[in-house]
Amino acid sequence: MTEDGRYLIRTGGLMRCCLATLDEWSARVAAGDAPPPQEGDTMQCKYHEGEGMRFRDGAWEWASSSSLGELG
Ligand SMILES: [Zn+2]
């Protein structure tokens, strides 16, 4: 987590809606409503289907639907 309470994001491939999803999620983590991310965690974008994010090496990055599937 960065000093201002946000998590690192590799923005390549992510759209604004995905960043918004992460933004809302990180606010919930900061409020204690969601658990902190673990290595390998995945998240589906709230606003579009088929793609999402994966938490890898301490940062969120774009993940295709197939790679989300591989990770379960
Ligand atoms: Zn999205």
N, CA, C, O and the ligand as a Tripos MOL2 file, in Angstrom:
@<TRIPOS>MOLECULE
protein
  289   287    73     0     0
PROTEIN
NO_CHARGES

@<TRIPOS>ATOM
      1 N           0.8560   -1.1990    0.0000 N.3       1 MET1
      2 CA          0.0000    0.0000    0.0000 C.3       1 MET1
      3 C           0.8880    1.2440    0.0000 C.2       1 MET1
      4 O           1.9420    1.2560    0.6370 O.2       1 MET1
      5 N           0.4780    2.2550   -0.6900 N.am      2 THR2
      6 CA          1.2410    3.4960   -0.7000 C.3       2 THR2
      7 C           0.9120    4.3200    0.5360 C.2       2 THR2
      8 O           0.0140    3.9770    1.3050 O.2       2 THR2
      9 N           1.6460    5.4030    0.7160 N.am      3 GLU3
     10 CA          1.5000    6.1850    1.9460 C.3       3 GLU3
     11 C           0.1150    6.8080    2.0900 C.2       3 GLU3
     12 O          -0.3500    7.0380    3.2070 O.2       3 GLU3
     13 N          -0.5360    7.0790    0.9810 N.am      4 ASP4
     14 CA         -1.8600    7.6840    1.0760 C.3       4 ASP4
     15 C          -2.9680    6.6400    1.1150 C.2       4 ASP4
     16 O          -4.1450    6.9740    0.9830 O.2       4 ASP4
     17 N          -2.5900    5.3660    1.2970 N.am      5 GLY5
     18 CA         -3.5880    4.3290    1.4810 C.3       5 GLY5
     19 C          -4.0790    3.7050    0.2020 C.2       5 GLY5
     20 O          -4.9980    2.8860    0.2350 O.2       5 GLY5
     21 N          -3.4940    4.0680   -0.9350 N.am      6 ARG6
     22 CA         -3.8910    3.4580   -2.1990 C.3       6 ARG6
     23 C          -2.9280    2.3330   -2.5490 C.2       6 ARG6
     24 O          -1.8000    2.2810   -2.0600 O.2       6 ARG6
     25 N          -3.3940    1.4440   -3.3980 N.am      7 TYR7
     26 CA         -2.5630    0.3470   -3.8430 C.3       7 TYR7
     27 C          -1.9650    0.6800   -5.2010 C.2       7 TYR7
     28 O          -2.5520    1.4050   -6.0040 O.2       7 TYR7
     29 N          -0.7770    0.1270   -5.4320 N.am      8 LEU8
     30 CA         -0.1160    0.3640   -6.7120 C.3       8 LEU8
     31 C          -0.9210   -0.2610   -7.8320 C.2       8 LEU8
     32 O          -1.4850   -1.3430   -7.6700 O.2       8 LEU8
     33 N          -0.9770    0.4190   -8.9710 N.am      9 ILE9
     34 CA         -1.7150   -0.0590  -10.1320 C.3       9 ILE9
     35 C          -0.8380    0.0850  -11.3610 C.2       9 ILE9
     36 O          -0.3080    1.1630  -11.6310 O.2       9 ILE9
     37 N          -0.6840   -1.0040  -12.1090 N.am     10 ARG10
     38 CA         -0.0570   -0.9190  -13.4220 C.3      10 ARG10
     39 C          -1.1850   -0.6340  -14.4120 C.2      10 ARG10
     40 O          -1.9960   -1.5120  -14.7060 O.2      10 ARG10
     41 N          -1.2320    0.5780  -14.9160 N.am     11 THR11
     42 CA         -2.4340    1.0170  -15.6230 C.3      11 THR11
     43 C          -2.5310    0.4700  -17.0400 C.2      11 THR11
     44 O          -3.5800    0.6030  -17.6710 O.2      11 THR11
     45 N          -1.4540   -0.1480  -17.5670 N.am     12 GLY12
     46 CA         -1.5030   -0.6420  -18.9330 C.3      12 GLY12
     47 C          -2.6720   -1.5920  -19.1640 C.2      12 GLY12
     48 O          -2.7930   -2.6050  -18.4760 O.2      12 GLY12
     49 N          -3.5340   -1.2700  -20.1280 N.am     13 GLY13
     50 CA         -4.6600   -2.1300  -20.4600 C.3      13 GLY13
     51 C          -5.9170   -1.8380  -19.6680 C.2      13 GLY13
     52 O          -7.0090   -2.2450  -20.0660 O.2      13 GLY13
     53 N          -5.7810   -1.1400  -18.5570 N.am     14 LEU14
     54 CA         -6.9590   -0.8570  -17.7430 C.3      14 LEU14
     55 C          -7.6920    0.3730  -18.2830 C.2      14 LEU14
     56 O          -7.0750    1.3440  -18.7200 O.2      14 LEU14
     57 N          -9.0070    0.3040  -18.2400 N.am     15 MET15
     58 CA         -9.8210    1.4340  -18.6790 C.3      15 MET15
     59 C         -10.2590    2.2390  -17.4700 C.2      15 MET15
     60 O         -10.0770    1.8230  -16.3260 O.2      15 MET15
     61 N         -10.8340    3.3850  -17.7400 N.am     16 ARG16
     62 CA        -11.2560    4.2620  -16.6310 C.3      16 ARG16
     63 C         -12.2180    3.5510  -15.6980 C.2      16 ARG16
     64 O         -12.1770    3.7380  -14.4820 O.2      16 ARG16
     65 N         -13.1000    2.7210  -16.2900 N.am     17 CYS17
     66 CA        -14.0850    2.0400  -15.4460 C.3      17 CYS17
     67 C         -13.3990    1.0650  -14.4940 C.2      17 CYS17
     68 O         -13.8340    0.8740  -13.3590 O.2      17 CYS17
     69 N         -12.3030    0.4430  -14.9860 N.am     18 CYS18
     70 CA        -11.5830   -0.5010  -14.1380 C.3      18 CYS18
     71 C         -10.8860    0.2500  -13.0030 C.2      18 CYS18
     72 O         -10.8640   -0.2050  -11.8590 O.2      18 CYS18
     73 N         -10.3180    1.4040  -13.3430 N.am     19 LEU19
     74 CA         -9.6790    2.2140  -12.3110 C.3      19 LEU19
     75 C         -10.7060    2.6810  -11.2850 C.2      19 LEU19
     76 O         -10.4100    2.7690  -10.0940 O.2      19 LEU19
     77 N         -11.9160    2.9780  -11.7570 N.am     20 ALA20
     78 CA        -12.9800    3.3790  -10.8420 C.3      20 ALA20
     79 C         -13.3510    2.2240   -9.9160 C.2      20 ALA20
     80 O         -13.6090    2.4270   -8.7290 O.2      20 ALA20
     81 N         -13.3760    1.0040  -10.4730 N.am     21 THR21
     82 CA        -13.6620   -0.1690   -9.6550 C.3      21 THR21
     83 C         -12.6200   -0.3120   -8.5530 C.2      21 THR21
     84 O         -12.9560   -0.5520   -7.3940 O.2      21 THR21
     85 N         -11.3410   -0.1590   -8.9320 N.am     22 LEU22
     86 CA        -10.2690   -0.2530   -7.9470 C.3      22 LEU22
     87 C         -10.3690    0.8650   -6.9190 C.2      22 LEU22
     88 O         -10.1080    0.6610   -5.7330 O.2      22 LEU22
     89 N         -10.7490    2.0450   -7.3870 N.am     23 ASP23
     90 CA        -10.8770    3.1940   -6.4990 C.3      23 ASP23
     91 C         -11.9220    2.9290   -5.4220 C.2      23 ASP23
     92 O         -11.6840    3.1640   -4.2380 O.2      23 ASP23
     93 N         -13.0960    2.4300   -5.8560 N.am     24 GLU24
     94 CA        -14.1710    2.1510   -4.9070 C.3      24 GLU24
     95 C         -13.7670    1.0430   -3.9520 C.2      24 GLU24
     96 O         -14.0530    1.0870   -2.7560 O.2      24 GLU24
     97 N         -13.0860    0.0350   -4.5210 N.am     25 TRP25
     98 CA        -12.6470   -1.0760   -3.6870 C.3      25 TRP25
     99 C         -11.6460   -0.6090   -2.6310 C.2      25 TRP25
    100 O         -11.7620   -0.9760   -1.4620 O.2      25 TRP25
    101 N         -10.6470    0.2110   -3.0430 N.am     26 SER26
    102 CA         -9.6200    0.6190   -2.0890 C.3      26 SER26
    103 C         -10.2210    1.4780   -0.9790 C.2      26 SER26
    104 O          -9.7280    1.4750    0.1490 O.2      26 SER26
    105 N         -11.2860    2.2120   -1.3000 N.am     27 ALA27
    106 CA        -11.9690    2.9870   -0.2730 C.3      27 ALA27
    107 C         -12.6190    2.0520    0.7440 C.2      27 ALA27
    108 O         -12.6350    2.3340    1.9430 O.2      27 ALA27
    109 N         -13.1610    0.9270    0.2440 N.am     28 ARG28
    110 CA        -13.7770   -0.0490    1.1540 C.3      28 ARG28
    111 C         -12.7230   -0.7120    2.0240 C.2      28 ARG28
    112 O         -12.9640   -0.9570    3.2060 O.2      28 ARG28
    113 N         -11.5430   -1.0100    1.4540 N.am     29 VAL29
    114 CA        -10.4630   -1.5860    2.2580 C.3      29 VAL29
    115 C         -10.0440   -0.6030    3.3420 C.2      29 VAL29
    116 O          -9.8530   -0.9760    4.5000 O.2      29 VAL29
    117 N          -9.9030    0.6600    2.9460 N.am     30 ALA30
    118 CA         -9.4860    1.6830    3.9040 C.3      30 ALA30
    119 C         -10.4960    1.8190    5.0320 C.2      30 ALA30
    120 O         -10.1330    2.1280    6.1670 O.2      30 ALA30
    121 N         -11.7740    1.5850    4.7140 N.am     31 ALA31
    122 CA        -12.8330    1.6940    5.7150 C.3      31 ALA31
    123 C         -12.9970    0.4070    6.5130 C.2      31 ALA31
    124 O         -13.7760    0.3560    7.4650 O.2      31 ALA31
    125 N         -12.2610   -0.6320    6.1240 N.am     32 GLY32
    126 CA        -12.3630   -1.8930    6.8390 C.3      32 GLY32
    127 C         -13.4980   -2.7710    6.3590 C.2      32 GLY32
    128 O         -13.8090   -3.7740    7.0020 O.2      32 GLY32
    129 N         -14.1310   -2.4210    5.2370 N.am     33 ASP33
    130 CA        -15.2520   -3.1960    4.7130 C.3      33 ASP33
    131 C         -14.8140   -4.3090    3.7740 C.2      33 ASP33
    132 O         -15.6270   -5.1500    3.3920 O.2      33 ASP33
    133 N         -13.5430   -4.3240    3.3990 N.am     34 ALA34
    134 CA        -13.0310   -5.3640    2.5160 C.3      34 ALA34
    135 C         -11.6280   -5.7290    2.9840 C.2      34 ALA34
    136 O         -10.9080   -4.8780    3.5050 O.2      34 ALA34
    137 N         -11.2330   -6.9940    2.8030 N.am     35 PRO35
    138 CA         -9.9040   -7.4110    3.2530 C.3      35 PRO35
    139 C          -8.8240   -6.8670    2.3320 C.2      35 PRO35
    140 O          -9.0740   -6.6430    1.1480 O.2      35 PRO35
    141 N          -7.6270   -6.6520    2.8650 N.am     36 PRO36
    142 CA         -6.5160   -6.2280    2.0130 C.3      36 PRO36
    143 C          -6.2120   -7.3040    0.9800 C.2      36 PRO36
    144 O          -6.4950   -8.4780    1.2170 O.2      36 PRO36
    145 N          -5.6410   -6.9270   -0.1650 N.am     37 PRO37
    146 CA         -5.4020   -7.9010   -1.2320 C.3      37 PRO37
    147 C          -4.2710   -8.8590   -0.8960 C.2      37 PRO37
    148 O          -3.3100   -8.5000   -0.2160 O.2      37 PRO37
    149 N          -4.4050  -10.0700   -1.3800 N.am     38 GLN38
    150 CA         -3.3480  -11.0670   -1.2810 C.3      38 GLN38
    151 C          -2.7820  -11.3010   -2.6740 C.2      38 GLN38
    152 O          -3.4740  -11.1120   -3.6750 O.2      38 GLN38
    153 N          -1.5230  -11.7130   -2.7300 N.am     39 GLU39
    154 CA         -0.8980  -12.0360   -4.0030 C.3      39 GLU39
    155 C          -1.7740  -13.0300   -4.7690 C.2      39 GLU39
    156 O          -2.1760  -14.0570   -4.2210 O.2      39 GLU39
    157 N          -2.0680  -12.7250   -6.0370 N.am     40 GLY40
    158 CA         -2.8770  -13.6250   -6.8520 C.3      40 GLY40
    159 C          -4.3660  -13.3410   -6.8050 C.2      40 GLY40
    160 O          -5.1300  -13.9710   -7.5360 O.2      40 GLY40
    161 N          -4.8040  -12.4010   -5.9580 N.am     41 ASP41
    162 CA         -6.2200  -12.0430   -5.9330 C.3      41 ASP41
    163 C          -6.6550  -11.4900   -7.2850 C.2      41 ASP41
    164 O          -5.8670  -10.8710   -8.0010 O.2      41 ASP41
    165 N          -7.9100  -11.7210   -7.6190 N.am     42 THR42
    166 CA         -8.4480  -11.1690   -8.8480 C.3      42 THR42
    167 C          -9.7170  -10.3890   -8.5450 C.2      42 THR42
    168 O         -10.3720  -10.6120   -7.5270 O.2      42 THR42
    169 N         -10.0510   -9.4800   -9.4340 N.am     43 MET43
    170 CA        -11.2500   -8.6640   -9.2720 C.3      43 MET43
    171 C         -11.8670   -8.4260  -10.6430 C.2      43 MET43
    172 O         -11.1680   -8.0740  -11.5930 O.2      43 MET43
    173 N         -13.1630   -8.6180  -10.7400 N.am     44 GLN44
    174 CA        -13.8720   -8.3330  -11.9860 C.3      44 GLN44
    175 C         -14.2450   -6.8580  -12.0140 C.2      44 GLN44
    176 O         -14.6970   -6.3070  -11.0100 O.2      44 GLN44
    177 N         -14.0550   -6.2230  -13.1630 N.am     45 CYS45
    178 CA        -14.5020   -4.8380  -13.3010 C.3      45 CYS45
    179 C         -16.0140   -4.7700  -13.0810 C.2      45 CYS45
    180 O         -16.7600   -5.6110  -13.5830 O.2      45 CYS45
    181 N         -16.4550   -3.7700  -12.3340 N.am     46 LYS46
    182 CA        -17.8880   -3.6370  -12.0680 C.3      46 LYS46
    183 C         -18.6540   -3.1760  -13.2950 C.2      46 LYS46
    184 O         -19.8670   -3.3690  -13.3810 O.2      46 LYS46
    185 N         -17.9540   -2.5680  -14.2450 N.am     47 TYR47
    186 CA        -18.6330   -1.8220  -15.2970 C.3      47 TYR47
    187 C         -18.5560   -2.4490  -16.6760 C.2      47 TYR47
    188 O         -19.2990   -2.0540  -17.5740 O.2      47 TYR47
    189 N         -17.6700   -3.4210  -16.8630 N.am     48 HIS48
    190 CA        -17.7000   -4.1190  -18.1400 C.3      48 HIS48
    191 C         -17.3400   -5.5800  -17.9250 C.2      48 HIS48
    192 O         -16.6530   -5.9360  -16.9670 O.2      48 HIS48
    193 N         -17.8200   -6.4160  -18.8390 N.am     49 GLU49
    194 CA        -17.7230   -7.8550  -18.6780 C.3      49 GLU49
    195 C         -16.4430   -8.3830  -19.2850 C.2      49 GLU49
    196 O         -15.8950   -7.7930  -20.2160 O.2      49 GLU49
    197 N         -15.9720   -9.4870  -18.7600 N.am     50 GLY50
    198 CA        -14.9770  -10.2860  -19.4490 C.3      50 GLY50
    199 C         -13.5340  -10.0120  -19.0950 C.2      50 GLY50
    200 O         -12.6590  -10.8300  -19.3790 O.2      50 GLY50
    201 N         -13.2750   -8.8810  -18.4820 N.am     51 GLU51
    202 CA        -11.9080   -8.5890  -18.0980 C.3      51 GLU51
    203 C         -11.9050   -8.0550  -16.6710 C.2      51 GLU51
    204 O         -12.9380   -7.6850  -16.1130 O.2      51 GLU51
    205 N         -10.7190   -8.0320  -16.1140 N.am     52 GLY52
    206 CA        -10.6480   -7.5460  -14.7530 C.3      52 GLY52
    207 C          -9.2250   -7.2590  -14.3540 C.2      52 GLY52
    208 O          -8.3750   -6.9560  -15.1910 O.2      52 GLY52
    209 N          -8.9770   -7.3580  -13.0720 N.am     53 MET53
    210 CA         -7.6730   -7.0190  -12.5390 C.3      53 MET53
    211 C          -7.1340   -8.1790  -11.7180 C.2      53 MET53
    212 O          -7.8820   -9.0020  -11.1890 O.2      53 MET53
    213 N          -5.8260   -8.2150  -11.6320 N.am     54 ARG54
    214 CA         -5.1560   -9.2350  -10.8400 C.3      54 ARG54
    215 C          -4.1050   -8.5350   -9.9860 C.2      54 ARG54
    216 O          -3.4420   -7.6020  -10.4410 O.2      54 ARG54
    217 N          -3.9590   -8.9970   -8.7360 N.am     55 PHE55
    218 CA         -2.9660   -8.4250   -7.8330 C.3      55 PHE55
    219 C          -1.7090   -9.2710   -7.9100 C.2      55 PHE55
    220 O          -1.6980  -10.4210   -7.4700 O.2      55 PHE55
    221 N          -0.6490   -8.7000   -8.4680 N.am     56 ARG56
    222 CA          0.5740   -9.4650   -8.6880 C.3      56 ARG56
    223 C           1.7820   -8.6020   -8.3450 C.2      56 ARG56
    224 O           1.8550   -7.4320   -8.7190 O.2      56 ARG56
    225 N           2.7270   -9.2010   -7.6280 N.am     57 ASP57
    226 CA          3.9430   -8.4790   -7.2290 C.3      57 ASP57
    227 C           3.6070   -7.1560   -6.5470 C.2      57 ASP57
    228 O           4.2960   -6.1530   -6.7380 O.2      57 ASP57
    229 N           2.5470   -7.1670   -5.7540 N.am     58 GLY58
    230 CA          2.2280   -5.9930   -4.9540 C.3      58 GLY58
    231 C           1.5030   -4.8820   -5.6790 C.2      58 GLY58
    232 O           1.3880   -3.7720   -5.1590 O.2      58 GLY58
    233 N           1.0030   -5.1710   -6.9000 N.am     59 ALA59
    234 CA          0.2810   -4.1340   -7.6270 C.3      59 ALA59
    235 C          -0.8450   -4.7700   -8.4390 C.2      59 ALA59
    236 O          -0.7440   -5.9200   -8.8660 O.2      59 ALA59
    237 N          -1.9210   -4.0060   -8.6470 N.am     60 TRP60
    238 CA         -3.0110   -4.4500   -9.5070 C.3      60 TRP60
    239 C          -2.6370   -4.2360  -10.9590 C.2      60 TRP60
    240 O          -2.0210   -3.2290  -11.3080 O.2      60 TRP60
    241 N          -3.0110   -5.1850  -11.8060 N.am     61 GLU61
    242 CA         -2.7680   -5.0400  -13.2320 C.3      61 GLU61
    243 C          -3.9390   -5.6310  -14.0020 C.2      61 GLU61
    244 O          -4.7470   -6.3800  -13.4530 O.2      61 GLU61
    245 N          -4.0170   -5.2810  -15.2840 N.am     62 TRP62
    246 CA         -5.0710   -5.7930  -16.1410 C.3      62 TRP62
    247 C          -4.9300   -7.3070  -16.2580 C.2      62 TRP62
    248 O          -3.8200   -7.8390  -16.2840 O.2      62 TRP62
    249 N          -6.0720   -7.9930  -16.3280 N.am     63 ALA63
    250 CA         -6.0640   -9.4340  -16.5440 C.3      63 ALA63
    251 C          -7.1950   -9.7820  -17.4950 C.2      63 ALA63
    252 O          -8.3140   -9.2890  -17.3520 O.2      63 ALA63
    253 N          -6.8940  -10.6390  -18.4700 N.am     64 SER64
    254 CA         -7.9270  -11.0800  -19.4010 C.3      64 SER64
    255 C          -8.8620  -12.0630  -18.7130 C.2      64 SER64
    256 O          -8.5530  -12.5860  -17.6430 O.2      64 SER64
    257 N         -10.0060  -12.3070  -19.3350 N.am     65 SER65
    258 CA        -10.9580  -13.2400  -18.7370 C.3      65 SER65
    259 C         -10.3360  -14.6210  -18.6340 C.2      65 SER65
    260 O         -10.5890  -15.3400  -17.6670 O.2      65 SER65
    261 N          -9.5120  -15.0130  -19.6320 N.am     66 SER66
    262 CA         -8.9250  -16.3490  -19.5770 C.3      66 SER66
    263 C          -7.9440  -16.4620  -18.4150 C.2      66 SER66
    264 O          -7.9060  -17.4910  -17.7400 O.2      66 SER66
    265 N          -7.1530  -15.4220  -18.1740 N.am     67 SER67
    266 CA         -6.2090  -15.5300  -17.0620 C.3      67 SER67
    267 C          -6.9370  -15.4480  -15.7360 C.2      67 SER67
    268 O          -6.4880  -16.0450  -14.7580 O.2      67 SER67
    269 N          -8.0430  -14.7300  -15.6730 N.am     68 LEU68
    270 CA         -8.8350  -14.7330  -14.4500 C.3      68 LEU68
    271 C          -9.3620  -16.1280  -14.1960 C.2      68 LEU68
    272 O          -9.4180  -16.5840  -13.0540 O.2      68 LEU68
    273 N          -9.7580  -16.8210  -15.2910 N.am     69 GLY69
    274 CA        -10.2550  -18.1730  -15.1520 C.3      69 GLY69
    275 C          -9.1850  -19.1240  -14.6430 C.2      69 GLY69
    276 O          -9.4510  -19.9810  -13.8000 O.2      69 GLY69
    277 N          -7.9650  -18.9650  -15.1650 N.am     70 GLU70
    278 CA         -6.8810  -19.8330  -14.7270 C.3      70 GLU70
    279 C          -6.6350  -19.7110  -13.2350 C.2      70 GLU70
    280 O          -6.3030  -20.6850  -12.5590 O.2      70 GLU70
    281 N          -6.8040  -18.4960  -12.7380 N.am     71 LEU71
    282 CA         -6.5260  -18.2680  -11.3400 C.3      71 LEU71
    283 C          -7.7220  -18.6440  -10.4730 C.2      71 LEU71
    284 O          -7.6340  -18.6210   -9.2450 O.2      71 LEU71
    285 N          -8.8270  -18.9870  -11.1050 N.am     72 GLY72
    286 CA         -9.9950  -19.3880  -10.3380 C.3      72 GLY72
    287 C         -10.7060  -18.1860   -9.7940 C.2      72 GLY72
    288 O         -11.7230  -18.3250   -9.1160 O.2      72 GLY72
    289 ZN        -13.5760   -1.8770  -16.7550 Zn       73 ZN73
@<TRIPOS>BOND
     1     1     2 1
     2     2     3 1
     3     3     4 2
     4     3     5 am
     5     5     6 1
     6     6     7 1
     7     7     8 2
     8     7     9 am
     9     9    10 1
    10    10    11 1
    11    11    12 2
    12    11    13 am
    13    13    14 1
    14    14    15 1
    15    15    16 2
    16    15    17 am
    17    17    18 1
    18    18    19 1
    19    19    20 2
    20    19    21 am
    21    21    22 1
    22    22    23 1
    23    23    24 2
    24    23    25 am
    25    25    26 1
    26    26    27 1
    27    27    28 2
    28    27    29 am
    29    29    30 1
    30    30    31 1
    31    31    32 2
    32    31    33 am
    33    33    34 1
    34    34    35 1
    35    35    36 2
    36    35    37 am
    37    37    38 1
    38    38    39 1
    39    39    40 2
    40    39    41 am
    41    41    42 1
    42    42    43 1
    43    43    44 2
    44    43    45 am
    45    45    46 1
    46    46    47 1
    47    47    48 2
    48    47    49 am
    49    49    50 1
    50    50    51 1
    51    51    52 2
    52    51    53 am
    53    53    54 1
    54    54    55 1
    55    55    56 2
    56    55    57 am
    57    57    58 1
    58    58    59 1
    59    59    60 2
    60    59    61 am
    61    61    62 1
    62    62    63 1
    63    63    64 2
    64    63    65 am
    65    65    66 1
    66    66    67 1
    67    67    68 2
    68    67    69 am
    69    69    70 1
    70    70    71 1
    71    71    72 2
    72    71    73 am
    73    73    74 1
    74    74    75 1
    75    75    76 2
    76    75    77 am
    77    77    78 1
    78    78    79 1
    79    79    80 2
    80    79    81 am
    81    81    82 1
    82    82    83 1
    83    83    84 2
    84    83    85 am
    85    85    86 1
    86    86    87 1
    87    87    88 2
    88    87    89 am
    89    89    90 1
    90    90    91 1
    91    91    92 2
    92    91    93 am
    93    93    94 1
    94    94    95 1
    95    95    96 2
    96    95    97 am
    97    97    98 1
    98    98    99 1
    99    99   100 2
   100    99   101 am
   101   101   102 1
   102   102   103 1
   103   103   104 2
   104   103   105 am
   105   105   106 1
   106   106   107 1
   107   107   108 2
   108   107   109 am
   109   109   110 1
   110   110   111 1
   111   111   112 2
   112   111   113 am
   113   113   114 1
   114   114   115 1
   115   115   116 2
   116   115   117 am
   117   117   118 1
   118   118   119 1
   119   119   120 2
   120   119   121 am
   121   121   122 1
   122   122   123 1
   123   123   124 2
   124   123   125 am
   125   125   126 1
   126   126   127 1
   127   127   128 2
   128   127   129 am
   129   129   130 1
   130   130   131 1
   131   131   132 2
   132   131   133 am
   133   133   134 1
   134   134   135 1
   135   135   136 2
   136   135   137 am
   137   137   138 1
   138   138   139 1
   139   139   140 2
   140   139   141 am
   141   141   142 1
   142   142   143 1
   143   143   144 2
   144   143   145 am
   145   145   146 1
   146   146   147 1
   147   147   148 2
   148   147   149 am
   149   149   150 1
   150   150   151 1
   151   151   152 2
   152   151   153 am
   153   153   154 1
   154   154   155 1
   155   155   156 2
   156   155   157 am
   157   157   158 1
   158   158   159 1
   159   159   160 2
   160   159   161 am
   161   161   162 1
   162   162   163 1
   163   163   164 2
   164   163   165 am
   165   165   166 1
   166   166   167 1
   167   167   168 2
   168   167   169 am
   169   169   170 1
   170   170   171 1
   171   171   172 2
   172   171   173 am
   173   173   174 1
   174   174   175 1
   175   175   176 2
   176   175   177 am
   177   177   178 1
   178   178   179 1
   179   179   180 2
   180   179   181 am
   181   181   182 1
   182   182   183 1
   183   183   184 2
   184   183   185 am
   185   185   186 1
   186   186   187 1
   187   187   188 2
   188   187   189 am
   189   189   190 1
   190   190   191 1
   191   191   192 2
   192   191   193 am
   193   193   194 1
   194   194   195 1
   195   195   196 2
   196   195   197 am
   197   197   198 1
   198   198   199 1
   199   199   200 2
   200   199   201 am
   201   201   202 1
   202   202   203 1
   203   203   204 2
   204   203   205 am
   205   205   206 1
   206   206   207 1
   207   207   208 2
   208   207   209 am
   209   209   210 1
   210   210   211 1
   211   211   212 2
   212   211   213 am
   213   213   214 1
   214   214   215 1
   215   215   216 2
   216   215   217 am
   217   217   218 1
   218   218   219 1
   219   219   220 2
   220   219   221 am
   221   221   222 1
   222   222   223 1
   223   223   224 2
   224   223   225 am
   225   225   226 1
   226   226   227 1
   227   227   228 2
   228   227   229 am
   229   229   230 1
   230   230   231 1
   231   231   232 2
   232   231   233 am
   233   233   234 1
   234   234   235 1
   235   235   236 2
   236   235   237 am
   237   237   238 1
   238   238   239 1
   239   239   240 2
   240   239   241 am
   241   241   242 1
   242   242   243 1
   243   243   244 2
   244   243   245 am
   245   245   246 1
   246   246   247 1
   247   247   248 2
   248   247   249 am
   249   249   250 1
   250   250   251 1
   251   251   252 2
   252   251   253 am
   253   253   254 1
   254   254   255 1
   255   255   256 2
   256   255   257 am
   257   257   258 1
   258   258   259 1
   259   259   260 2
   260   259   261 am
   261   261   262 1
   262   262   263 1
   263   263   264 2
   264   263   265 am
   265   265   266 1
   266   266   267 1
   267   267   268 2
   268   267   269 am
   269   269   270 1
   270   270   271 1
   271   271   272 2
   272   271   273 am
   273   273   274 1
   274   274   275 1
   275   275   276 2
   276   275   277 am
   277   277   278 1
   278   278   279 1
   279   279   280 2
   280   279   281 am
   281   281   282 1
   282   282   283 1
   283   283   284 2
   284   283   285 am
   285   285   286 1
   286   286   287 1
   287   287   288 2
@<TRIPOS>SUBSTRUCTURE
     1 MET1         2 RESIDUE 1 A MET
     2 THR2         6 RESIDUE 1 A THR
     3 GLU3        10 RESIDUE 1 A GLU
     4 ASP4        14 RESIDUE 1 A ASP
     5 GLY5        18 RESIDUE 1 A GLY
     6 ARG6        22 RESIDUE 1 A ARG
     7 TYR7        26 RESIDUE 1 A TYR
     8 LEU8        30 RESIDUE 1 A LEU
     9 ILE9        34 RESIDUE 1 A ILE
    10 ARG10       38 RESIDUE 1 A ARG
    11 THR11       42 RESIDUE 1 A THR
    12 GLY12       46 RESIDUE 1 A GLY
    13 GLY13       50 RESIDUE 1 A GLY
    14 LEU14       54 RESIDUE 1 A LEU
    15 MET15       58 RESIDUE 1 A MET
    16 ARG16       62 RESIDUE 1 A ARG
    17 CYS17       66 RESIDUE 1 A CYS
    18 CYS18       70 RESIDUE 1 A CYS
    19 LEU19       74 RESIDUE 1 A LEU
    20 ALA20       78 RESIDUE 1 A ALA
    21 THR21       82 RESIDUE 1 A THR
    22 LEU22       86 RESIDUE 1 A LEU
    23 ASP23       90 RESIDUE 1 A ASP
    24 GLU24       94 RESIDUE 1 A GLU
    25 TRP25       98 RESIDUE 1 A TRP
    26 SER26      102 RESIDUE 1 A SER
    27 ALA27      106 RESIDUE 1 A ALA
    28 ARG28      110 RESIDUE 1 A ARG
    29 VAL29      114 RESIDUE 1 A VAL
    30 ALA30      118 RESIDUE 1 A ALA
    31 ALA31      122 RESIDUE 1 A ALA
    32 GLY32      126 RESIDUE 1 A GLY
    33 ASP33      130 RESIDUE 1 A ASP
    34 ALA34      134 RESIDUE 1 A ALA
    35 PRO35      138 RESIDUE 1 A PRO
    36 PRO36      142 RESIDUE 1 A PRO
    37 PRO37      146 RESIDUE 1 A PRO
    38 GLN38      150 RESIDUE 1 A GLN
    39 GLU39      154 RESIDUE 1 A GLU
    40 GLY40      158 RESIDUE 1 A GLY
    41 ASP41      162 RESIDUE 1 A ASP
    42 THR42      166 RESIDUE 1 A THR
    43 MET43      170 RESIDUE 1 A MET
    44 GLN44      174 RESIDUE 1 A GLN
    45 CYS45      178 RESIDUE 1 A CYS
    46 LYS46      182 RESIDUE 1 A LYS
    47 TYR47      186 RESIDUE 1 A TYR
    48 HIS48      190 RESIDUE 1 A HIS
    49 GLU49      194 RESIDUE 1 A GLU
    50 GLY50      198 RESIDUE 1 A GLY
    51 GLU51      202 RESIDUE 1 A GLU
    52 GLY52      206 RESIDUE 1 A GLY
    53 MET53      210 RESIDUE 1 A MET
    54 ARG54      214 RESIDUE 1 A ARG
    55 PHE55      218 RESIDUE 1 A PHE
    56 ARG56      222 RESIDUE 1 A ARG
    57 ASP57      226 RESIDUE 1 A ASP
    58 GLY58      230 RESIDUE 1 A GLY
    59 ALA59      234 RESIDUE 1 A ALA
    60 TRP60      238 RESIDUE 1 A TRP
    61 GLU61      242 RESIDUE 1 A GLU
    62 TRP62      246 RESIDUE 1 A TRP
    63 ALA63      250 RESIDUE 1 A ALA
    64 SER64      254 RESIDUE 1 A SER
    65 SER65      258 RESIDUE 1 A SER
    66 SER66      262 RESIDUE 1 A SER
    67 SER67      266 RESIDUE 1 A SER
    68 LEU68      270 RESIDUE 1 A LEU
    69 GLY69      274 RESIDUE 1 A GLY
    70 GLU70      278 RESIDUE 1 A GLU
    71 LEU71      282 RESIDUE 1 A LEU
    72 GLY72      286 RESIDUE 1 A GLY
    73 ZN73       289 GROUP 0 **** ****
